[in-house]
């Protein structure tokens, strides 16, 4: 019996009712399902194998998902099956967004507004720091002899310069999703919902903003729009923080992808993802703007 079949039999509210399980596509870490019970839909996420190597803590995820729901930006958690690390979540009737749809006019502002609502909500269980996560991923790769892009030997010194600059004038941390790729936005026509809190944690808000701008490959004008919608104005030092965090987003998630090459059973080009992201980060760190951003955030 598969885990999803076991889960269906474990949820007491579903017993004696007509249950239809429909696999959902698109996940890069887990298996996702739409479970329809007597006509009512639910979302069920079944974790992938060895996800602890990706630094995913399921207790942390469950706490943060509930906190985000309390903030009004995430669906409610209806059932928890800790023996399977499975949550049954309210099913959102809306459009799963794409990079193209989030690049449409006005979307950067709507994204910033949803993010700001999350950040104003209850604190999350733990903190998130991409510098520490990068170190952890590098340790995992060394210990398991996992191939990583060559650039890490040469560019970690520049990563340390980013952290030093960011620590001069740190921003107060807020509850962040930290992994807002396009598919983690759902538009129901009234608001943008933010889903998937596997990497949720209290963090510098400009990481959240920079990370999602990087995922959408936003232009400078769109990045400024996000900054202005979130902070009230597009100040140079805040945009610089976002730009440096765009680099850190790619540095960290490229290693995530390299580890996935070794452990994932999902049919996806994770190595191509690792090379693309590390290449983007290097391009930014080699640009003449890099020193300007460092100076701007350290003023």
C-alpha positions in Angstrom: 0.0 0.0 0.0 1.4 3.4 -1.0 1.7 6.2 1.6 -1.1 8.2 0.1 -3.4 5.1 0.3 -2.4 4.7 4.0 -3.1 8.4 4.6 -6.6 8.2 3.1 -7.4 5.3 5.5 -6.0 7.1 8.5 -8.1 10.3 8.2 -11.1 9.6 10.4 -13.3 12.2 8.8 -12.9 10.4 5.4 -14.0 7.0 6.5 -17.2 5.6 4.8 -17.1 8.4 2.2 -16.3 8.3 -1.5 -12.6 9.2 -1.9 -10.9 9.9 -5.2 -7.1 10.5 -5.3 -5.7 12.6 -8.1 -1.9 13.1 -8.5 -0.8 16.7 -9.1 2.2 17.5 -11.3 4.9 20.2 -10.7 6.5 19.3 -7.4 10.4 19.2 -7.3 10.7 17.6 -3.8 7.5 15.9 -2.8 4.5 14.0 -4.3 1.3 16.2 -4.3 -2.3 15.0 -4.5 -5.8 16.4 -4.8 -8.0 14.2 -2.7 -11.7 14.6 -3.3 -13.9 13.4 -0.5 -17.7 13.3 -1.2 -17.0 16.1 -3.7 -14.9 18.2 -1.4 -11.3 18.7 -2.5 -8.3 18.6 -0.2 -4.5 19.0 -0.8 -2.2 16.3 0.5 1.6 16.5 0.3 3.7 13.3 0.7 7.4 14.1 1.4 10.1 12.8 -1.0 12.9 10.5 0.2 15.9 11.8 2.1 14.6 15.3 2.3 16.4 15.8 5.6 19.6 16.1 3.5 18.0 19.2 2.0 17.6 20.7 5.5 13.9 20.3 5.6 12.4 20.0 9.1 8.8 18.7 8.9 7.9 20.0 12.4 9.1 23.4 11.4 7.2 23.3 8.2 3.9 22.3 10.0 4.3 25.1 12.5 5.1 27.7 9.9 2.2 26.6 7.6 -0.2 27.1 10.4 1.3 30.5 11.3 1.1 31.6 7.6 -2.6 30.5 7.6 -3.2 32.7 10.7 -1.6 35.6 8.8 -4.2 35.1 6.1 -1.9 34.2 3.2 -1.8 30.4 3.3 -4.5 27.7 3.3 -5.5 26.1 6.6 -4.0 22.9 7.9 -6.9 20.5 8.4 -5.2 17.3 9.5 -1.7 16.3 10.5 -0.4 12.7 10.3 3.1 13.0 12.0 3.9 9.3 11.4 4.0 10.1 7.7 5.1 13.7 7.9 1.9 14.5 6.0 -0.4 17.5 6.2 -3.9 17.6 4.8 -4.5 21.2 3.7 -7.4 23.3 2.5 -7.6 23.1 -1.3 -7.3 26.6 -2.9 -9.5 27.2 -5.9 -7.3 29.4 -7.9 -4.7 29.6 -10.6 -1.2 28.3 -9.9 1.0 31.1 -11.1 3.9 30.9 -13.6 6.9 33.1 -14.2 5.1 34.5 -17.3 1.9 35.3 -15.4 3.8 36.9 -12.5 5.7 39.1 -15.0 2.4 40.7 -16.1 1.8 44.4 -15.4 1.0 45.1 -11.7 2.0 41.6 -10.5 5.2 42.7 -8.7 3.2 45.1 -6.6 0.6 42.3 -5.8 3.4 39.9 -4.9 5.0 42.5 -2.5 1.7 43.1 -0.9 1.1 39.4 -0.2 4.7 39.0 1.1 4.3 42.0 3.4 1.1 40.4 4.8 3.0 37.2 5.6 5.9 39.2 7.2 3.4 41.0 9.5 2.0 37.7 10.8 3.1 35.4 13.7 6.7 34.6 14.1 7.9 31.3 12.7 9.4 28.4 14.7 13.0 28.9 13.7 15.3 31.2 11.8 16.5 30.9 8.2 19.9 32.0 7.0 21.1 31.3 3.5 24.7 31.7 4.4 24.5 28.9 7.0 22.3 26.8 4.7 25.0 27.1 1.9 27.6 25.9 4.4 25.4 23.0 5.4 24.8 22.0 1.7 28.6 22.2 1.0 29.2 19.9 3.9 26.6 17.4 2.7 28.2 17.5 -0.8 31.7 16.9 0.6 30.5 14.1 2.9 28.6 12.3 0.2 31.0 13.0 -2.6 28.3 14.9 -4.5 29.4 16.8 -7.7 28.9 20.5 -7.5 29.6 23.3 -10.0 33.3 24.3 -10.1 32.6 27.9 -9.2 32.3 27.3 -5.5 36.0 27.0 -4.8 36.7 30.3 -6.4 33.7 32.4 -5.3 33.0 31.6 -1.6 35.3 34.5 -0.7 32.9 36.8 -2.4 30.0 35.1 -0.6 31.7 36.0 2.7 32.0 39.6 1.6 28.3 39.7 1.0 27.6 38.5 4.5 30.0 40.9 6.0 28.4 43.8 4.2 24.9 42.7 5.1 25.8 42.5 8.8 26.8 46.1 9.0 23.2 47.4 9.1 21.1 44.3 9.6 17.3 44.5 9.2 14.9 43.0 11.8 13.9 39.5 10.8 10.4 38.6 9.9 8.6 35.3 9.1 9.5 34.4 5.6 8.6 31.7 3.1 12.2 31.9 1.7 11.3 29.8 -1.4 8.8 31.9 -3.4 9.2 30.5 -6.8 6.3 31.1 -9.3 4.4 28.0 -8.5 4.2 28.9 -4.8 1.8 31.7 -5.6 -1.9 31.0 -6.2 -4.2 33.6 -7.5 -7.9 33.1 -6.6 -8.9 36.4 -8.3 -9.0 38.3 -5.0 -5.6 37.8 -3.5 -2.3 36.0 -4.0 -1.9 33.0 -1.7 1.6 31.9 -0.7 2.2 28.1 -0.2 4.9 25.6 0.7 6.7 26.4 3.9 9.4 23.8 3.8 12.1 26.5 4.1 10.0 28.9 6.2 11.9 30.8 8.9 12.5 34.2 10.4 14.8 36.1 8.0 15.9 39.4 6.5 12.9 40.5 4.4 15.1 41.5 1.6 16.1 37.8 1.1 12.4 37.0 0.5 12.1 39.9 -1.9 15.4 39.2 -3.7 14.7 35.5 -3.9 11.3 35.9 -5.5 12.6 38.6 -7.9 15.4 36.2 -9.0 12.9 33.4 -9.5 10.9 35.6 -11.8 14.0 37.1 -13.5 12.6 40.5 -12.9 14.0 43.6 -14.6 15.5 46.5 -12.6 12.2 48.3 -13.0 10.3 45.4 -11.6 12.7 45.0 -8.7 12.2 48.7 -7.9 8.5 48.2 -8.1 8.6 45.3 -5.6 10.9 47.4 -3.3 8.6 50.4 -3.4 5.4 48.4 -2.8 7.0 46.7 0.2 9.0 49.5 1.8 7.1 52.5 0.5 10.0 53.7 -1.6 12.7 52.1 -3.8 15.8 53.2 -1.8 19.2 52.4 -3.2 20.4 50.6 -0.1 17.3 48.3 0.0 17.6 47.5 -3.7 21.3 46.7 -3.2 20.3 44.3 -0.3 17.8 42.7 -2.7 20.4 42.3 -5.4 22.9 40.7 -3.1 20.2 38.3 -1.8 19.4 37.5 -5.4 23.0 36.2 -5.7 22.6 34.3 -2.4 19.4 32.7 -3.6 21.2 31.2 -6.6 24.2 30.2 -4.6 22.2 28.2 -2.1 19.5 26.7 -4.4 22.2 25.6 -7.0 23.7 23.4 -4.2 20.1 22.2 -3.4 19.8 21.1 -7.0 23.2 19.4 -7.0 22.1 17.3 -4.0 18.8 16.5 -5.7 20.7 14.9 -8.6 22.0 12.4 -6.0 18.7 11.7 -4.1 15.7 12.6 -6.1 13.5 10.2 -8.1 11.7 13.0 -9.9 12.3 13.3 -13.6 13.9 16.8 -13.8 17.2 18.2 -15.0 18.5 19.2 -11.5 22.1 19.4 -12.8 21.1 21.9 -15.5 19.4 23.9 -12.7 22.5 23.8 -10.6 24.7 25.1 -13.5 22.2 27.7 -14.5 21.9 29.2 -11.0 25.5 29.1 -10.1 26.3 30.7 -13.5 23.9 33.6 -12.8 25.4 34.2 -9.4 28.9 34.3 -10.9 27.8 36.7 -13.6 26.5 39.1 -10.9 29.6 38.7 -8.6 31.9 39.4 -11.6 29.9 42.6 -12.6 31.0 46.1 -11.8 27.8 46.6 -9.8 28.9 44.0 -7.2 31.2 46.3 -5.4 28.6 49.1 -5.6 26.0 46.9 -3.9 28.4 45.9 -1.2 29.3 49.6 -0.5 25.6 50.6 -0.6 24.4 48.1 2.1 27.4 48.8 4.3 26.9 52.6 4.4 
